[in-house]
Amino acid sequence: MSDTICAIASGMTASGIGIIRISGPEAFSYLAKIFHPAAQDRVSGWKANTIHYGHIFDGEECIDECLILAMKAPHTYTTEDTIEIDCHGGPYVMRRILEVVMKAGARLAEPGEFTKRSFLGGRIDLSEAEAVMDVISAKNEDALASSMAQLSGSVRRKISTIRTTILDEVSYIEAALDDPEHMDLTGYPPELLKKISKCEHEIKKLIGSYDEGKYIREGIRTVILGKPNAGKSSLLNALTGQDRAIVTDIEGTTRDVLEETVNLGGVTLRLFDTAGIRESEKADAIEQIGMTKAMDAAEKADLILTVLDAARPLDANDREILALIREKKAIVLLNKNDLRQVITEEEIHENCEAPVLSISANTGDGIDVLGDKIRSMFLGGHIHMNEEVTITNVRQKEALTRAEQSLFLVEQSIEDGMPEDFYTIDLMDAYAALGEIIGEEVNDDLVNNIFAKFCMGK
């Protein structure tokens, strides 16, 4: 934290504006070495939260004209003195300015170091720091809303409330054990059990929100399955809005798994188009490899979209595929509803219980209904981000699980009639596990590992 760091905070592509960020105790003095203000005022005399126009120089060479945003500790993102240089957004000019800043004395920031300093400076907790990267990588409206809720402290507030309850009970037990003459624990265990059960219920809700949060953040792993020429590749093209897959009348055109990410009705789908499944003796060696990959993809899928050619009667290949998805979360799509349909929903339900939708990958009919159906299956139709706290991070889920297990041990101790001092051991384990989520009980290695995953300049 004693170093002054710098990095390019905007993307390294040609753009209208580029941003070089400087943060640390020497931010203003290093800038003074390279910046010539048009107003001829001294950098050291600038007030906080002001903007200044001038030019960046490397010795006698003028590099670029810039606007400088001057921000002073502690009211900055990093809680340190911070300078942001707004320059022209060419990759070369940004690199030149960064080199000049480093020549003046600043050190190149590590990935995520600005946000790490914000955490170490106490401006944000660890759950809010992780939410910063989630905001940057958000792929849809729900992901952004969930990340912004975490960034505003929704997880911290929930966790802090539970930790306060636990700590109050530990303090009461220890005080009573230290002063038994004035504090009586008679009848206390049942009262503690009620409070612990309430905390456990809140933790279970947070753990239960993880799967939904994971789908929001990462997208739903969706595999398109069907026999050759059922319309799988046409569906992929319809969902992506482009000719991503080759579509022909020749069976077995798709040989490998094609992957695309699409936003359908506000839900992010990680789509995998697979080779058509049919009797192996009719397929050549390459197509058989494709079918094996299709089966492997189906095993790992969160959702299977089974495409049937509704203009042709069900055959052995169709029934084999329907049998395959019986134990999976799936939707059966009766494709080609622009033609005369010969397959009925009743026939499908004789083979599996998956919901059935009628669509046309050729015309796009029914695609919007498909988006609504997926949303209801995975996200309950809608999410009230302002009311519910959603966990999207596996690290947070693991810490919550450990806290839940520790509280369960407290309940067991109460039911077994164990002495009260046994309760405090497991209560403090739960308190520490919850502290890991917001960064009050973490080691340096964990902190470094979290911020190493951030992008440069953030």
N, C-alpha and C positions, 0 to 999 in steps of 0.2 A: 504493500500500500504506500510505501515511501517513494516508489518510482512514479514518474510521469509517463503515461502511456499514450499511444496514438494508433490510429487505424483508419482505413477507408470504411465509412459506415454505410455507404450506398453501394449499389451493385456495380460490378466491374464491366459494365457495358456502356456503349455510347448513349448518353441521355442529356437532357437539358441542364441538369444540375448534378454535381457530385458533392459529397460531404466527407470531409476529413475531421475526425473527432480527436481532441486532445483532452486528457483528464489527469489531474494530479496536482501536487503542490506547486510545481514550476510551470504550469500551463501558460500563465500570462507572461512570465519572463521569457520562455522559449519563443512564444509568438512575437514578442517585442524584437527579437533578433532578426525576424524574417518578414515582418509586415510593416508596410509604409502606409499609415492612415492618410486618406485624402484631406482630412481636417487638421492634420498635423498635431493631434492631441496625443499624449503619452498613454500607451497601453496600460501602464500601471495605475493610471488615474481613472480608468473606465469604471462606471457604475455597473452593478449587477443587472442582468436582463436587458442589455442594450445591444443594438446592431450597428456595426461600423463598416464603412466602405473604404476600400483601398486596394493595394497590390501586394502580392507575395513575391519576394525577391530571393534569388540564390546568389549571394554576393552582389554583383552589379547587374546581374541578368534578371529582368522581370519575367516571372513565370506565368502569372495570370492575374486578372482583376477579380476581386472576391468581396463577398459580404462576410463579416465575422460576427457570430453570435457569442456574446460574452455572458457567462453564468458563473456565479460564485457560490462556494460552499456555505452552508450545507444544503442549500435549496436547489440541488441539481440531481440528475438521474443517478450519478455515482456517489453523491454527497460530497464530492470534491470540487475544486475549481475546474470548470470545464469550458473549453473553446470548441466551437464548431465552425469550420471553414466551408462556406458554400462557394464552390468554384464552378467552372464549366465542366460538364460531365463526360469529358473524353477520358478513356482509360489511361492514355499517356500523361495527360496533364495532372490527373489525380495521383499517379505514381510519382511524378516529379515533385509535387507538393509534399507528399508523404516522405519522400527522401530528404527534402529540405527540413521538414519538422524533426526528423530523426537526426539530421546533421546538427540541429540546434541543441539536441540533448535528450529528446524523448525516446522511449523504448517502444518497439512494435508490440502492440497488445496481443495477448494470447486469445484463442477463441473463447468468447463469452466473458472476457475479463472485465468489461465495463459493467455487465450485470452482476458478476461476482462481487465487484466492489460495492455495488448497490446493496447486495445482501450482507456483506461484511460490515458495511456502514450502518446497517439497521434500517434502511429505508424500506426494504421488502423482505418477506420471509422466503423460505426455500420453495414453498408451493407456489408463491407468486413469481419467483424467478423462473421456475419451470414453465409457468403459464406464458411467460414472455415468448419462449420459443414456440409454444403451441399457437400463439396469436400469429406469429410469422408464417407458420406452416399450415394454417387453417385452410381447408379446402371447400368449406361450405358455411352457410349461415349459422347452423347449429354449432359447428366446431368453433367458430369465432365467438358466438355468444357464451359458450361454455368456458372458453379460454379467458374471455374478458371478465366473466364472473369470478374465476379463480384469481385473476390479476387484481381485481378489486378487493380481494381478501375473503371470499366466501368460504374457502376451505379453512383458512386460518381462524376465522371466527367460530366455525363449527368445532374444530379441533380444540381451540383454546377453551371453549365452554366445557367440553368434556374433561379436559385436563384440570381445570379449576375445581370441578366437582370431585375428581379423584384426589387432588392435593388437599382439599379441605377435609376429606375423610381421613387421610393419612395423618394430617396434623392433629385432628381430634383424637385419633387412637393413641398417638404417641404422647400427647399431652395427658390423656387419661392414665396411661401406663406410668408416666413419670410422677403423677400426682393423684394416686388412687383415693386419697382421703377427701378430695374435693370434687373429683370427677368420677362418676359411676358408669361403667359400661354394661350394666344390667339391662337387658332388653334391647341393646344396641344392634346386635347382628341382624335381626329381621329388618330393622330400619335401614341398615347398610345394604342389605340384599335388594331392597326396593330401588335404591339409588343406583346400585351397580347394574341392575337389570335395565334401567332406563338408559344408562350409558351404553350398555351392550346393544340395546335396540338401535340407538343412533349409529353405532359403529357398523352394525349389520346392514343398515340402509346405505351407508357409504360404500361398503364392500359390494353390495348388490348393484350399485350404480356403475361399477367398473365396466362391465360388458357393454352397456349402453354407451358409456363414455368412449370406450375403445372404438366402437363402430362410428361414433361421431368424428373422432379424431383421425383414425386410420382408414376408414372406409370399410364397407362390407365386402369380404372376399367372395365373389360371385362367379360361379362356373356355369357356362352354357353347355348343356348336354343334349344329345339327340342323335338319331341315326343320320347317315348321309343324306343331303338334299332336303332336310326338314326345314331349313331356313335359319340355322344357327349363325352363319356368317352374315346373312342379311340382317338379323337382329342386332348383331354387333355394330354393323354399319349404321343402322337406324338409331341406335343409342348414342353412338359417338358423333353422328352427323357427318360422317365422311366415309369414303370407300377404304376402310382400314383393312378389310379382308376381301380376298378374291372370291367372287361369286360366279359359279358356272353351273351348267346342268350335269356336269360330269361328277359322279359319285367319288368321294374321297379326295376332293380338291384340297381341303384343309388337312395338313399332315402334322403340324406342330401346334403348340399352345400359343395363342396370341393374347397379349395382355394390354389392356387399356384402362384408364381411369376416367369415369364420367360422373357428372352430377345429374341425378334424375329426381326431379321434384324436391330438390334440397337435400337429397341423400347421396353421399359419395359411394360409388360402386367401383371396386377393383375387379374389372371384368376379365374373365379368361374364356376365350373361345377355343373349343377343343375339336379334335378329329371326330368324325362320325363313328358311332359304335354300331357294328354289324357282325355277322358271323365271320369268325377269323379266317375260315378257309376261302372266303371271297376277297380277302384283303391281301395285298402284297406285303413284303417284309417291312417297308417304310411305314405303310399305313398301320400295321400292327403295332409298331413302336408308338405311333401317334395315339392309338387307342389305349395303350398302356399308360401313356402320359395323361390321357383324359381321365382314366380311372383314378390315378394318383391325385390329380387335381380335385376330383370330386370328393375324395377322402378328406382333404384339407379345407374344403369349402365351408364358409358360413352359410351360404345360400346356393342352391342349385336351381337354375332356370332350365327346365326340361322342355325342349321345343319339339312338338309333334306336328306333322303335316296333316292338318285337319281335313284336307281334301282326299286323303287316302285312308282306307280302313286300317285299324290297328293290326300290326303283324307281330311276329315273334321278337323282332328287335325292339319294338316299342315296349312290349310287355317286360322284356328283360330290363330295360332302362327304368320303367316304372317300379319294378321290384327292387331295383338298386337304391331308389330314393325313399323307400318306405320309412326308414329310420332317420331320414335327413330332413332338415328344414328346406323345403322346396316349394316351387310354384310350377305348375304345369301350364304351358302356353300352347293353346290350340292356334297354330299359325295358319296364315292364308285364309282369313275369314272373308277376304274379298272374292273367294271362290266358293263353290258349293261344298258345305261341310258335311262329312259323313261320320265323323267321330262325335259322340255325345259325352257330356260331363258324367253321366251315369256309368258309361263304360270305363272312364278313367278311375272312378271311385270303386269300381270292382277290383282294381289292381293296387291302388294306393289312396291315402286320405289327403293328399296335398291339395291346396286350393287350385282352382282352374280358372284361367282367364282366356278370353278369345281376343286375338290380335291379328294384325297384318304387318309383318316386318317390311313389306313392300310399300304400303301406303302410310304406315305410322299409326294406324288406328289402334287404340287400346294401350299405347305406350304410356300415356299419362296415368291411366288406371293402374298400370303395373307399378309406377312410382309410388302411388298412394298405398298400394298393397304392401310393398316392401317397407315403407315407413311405418305402417301399422304393425307389421310383424316384428320389427326390430326396435322401434323407438316409441311404441305405444301411440303412434299417430301424430303426436306433437310433444314438445318438451317445454316446460315452464322454467326457463333458465333463472329467472329471478327468484323462484321459490325453492328450487331443488339444487342441492350441491352434487355435482357429478364428478366422480374420480376418473381421470383418463390416464393415470400414470401407474405402471405396474409396481414401481418402488413404493408408492403411497399405499397401494392395495396390500402389499406384503407387510408393511408396518401396521396397517389396520388389522390384518389377520393375527399378527402376534399380540396386539393389544387385546383383541377379542379372546384369544386363548388364555391370556393372563387373567382377565376378568372372570372367565369360566372357572379358573383355578380358585379364585376368591370365593365364588359361589359354592364350589365343592368343599372348601375349608369351612364355610359357614354351616353347610348341611351336615358335615362330619363333626361339628362341634369343636373345631380346633381353637386353640387360644388366639386372642385378637392380634398378638404380634406377628402371627403367621400371615394375616391379611395384608399387612403393610408391604411385605416382600413382593407379592404378586401385583399389588396395586401400583407400586413404584415401577415395576417392569412394564405395566401398561402405560403408565405416565411417560416413561422413557421412549417407548415405541411410538407413541403419538407425537412426542417431541421431535422424532426424526422427520416427520412429515413437514413440519414448519421450520426445521433447521435449528431447533434448540438443543438437540441431542445428537449431533453428528460429528464425525471425525474429518480430518483434512482430506483423506483419500476419497471419501464419498463426495465431498464438495468439489474437489478437483475433477472427479469423474463426471459429475453432472454438467459442469460448465464446459468441459472439453467437447461436449456434443453440440455446443452453440456455434453459430456462424461467426466469422471474423467481423469485428467492428460492432458487435452487440454484447 
